[in-house]
Amino acid sequence: MLAVKTLISEAEYMAIEEEDGGPRYELDEGELVEMPSATFDHNDIRGEVELAFRLYLREHKLGQVVSETDFRLWTNLIRRPDLMFFLNATIAGVDRAELPVPVIPEFVLEVISPSESSAAVERKLRQYERAGVRTVFLVYPSLKSAVVCEGGQRRELDEQDSLEIAYLPGFSLPLSPLFA
């Protein structure tokens, strides 16, 4: 017997009321996908990366960083990455109350859970790249490593490395605190 997927629209997705502590979802080309609950370490890593961006942006005022916010890659594809960065020019004029966010971020962070399959992570990465996300930063806490994807190139990093982003002059995020 074949399993049949039930597809839903963006409007139906946006009408889903998520409860605190309940399941979180993304919309993957019309399919409702339940996301794993974030662990303490997951949130700690996201917080460290967010703090690095916020401290950098206080001085450089180049853009905005947000976490756990829906954005539309294209019709019926809504992702909620752990963290997103938008240059000021990208986010200018966008209604900040509108969800999903209707513009593509420059940077996306995904902290990868051990329960996420490599196929699901690869699919999400390809979708981000196809939509025009310039930098995708995948952090694998259980492996104490990360992958930076930019311009079709992938760079593996370990805890001795730092994340640097060409369009953010002077930004440097040492990875060792992420895995402490």
RABEL-V668825 format. One record per pair of residues at least 24 apart in sequence whose C-alpha atoms are under 7 Angstrom apart, sorted by the first residue. I is the first residue (numbers start at 1). GAP is how many residues later the second one is. If there is no record, write none. Layout:
i: {I I}
gap: {GAP GAP}
This chain:
i: {6 7 9 10 26 26 26 27 27 27 27 28 28 28 29 29 30 30 42 45 46 46 48 52 56 62 62 63 63 64 70 70 70 71 71 71 71 72 72 72 73 73 81 81 81 82 82 82 83 83 84 84 104 104 105 106 106 106 107 107 107 107 108 108 108 109 109 109 110 110 110 111 111 111 112 112 112 141 144}
gap: {25 24 67 66 52 53 54 49 50 51 52 48 49 50 47 48 46 47 69 133 36 37 130 121 115 25 26 24 25 24 29 30 31 28 29 30 31 28 29 30 31 58 27 28 29 27 28 29 25 26 24 25 28 29 28 27 28 29 26 27 28 29 27 28 29 27 28 29 27 28 29 27 28 29 26 27 28 38 35}
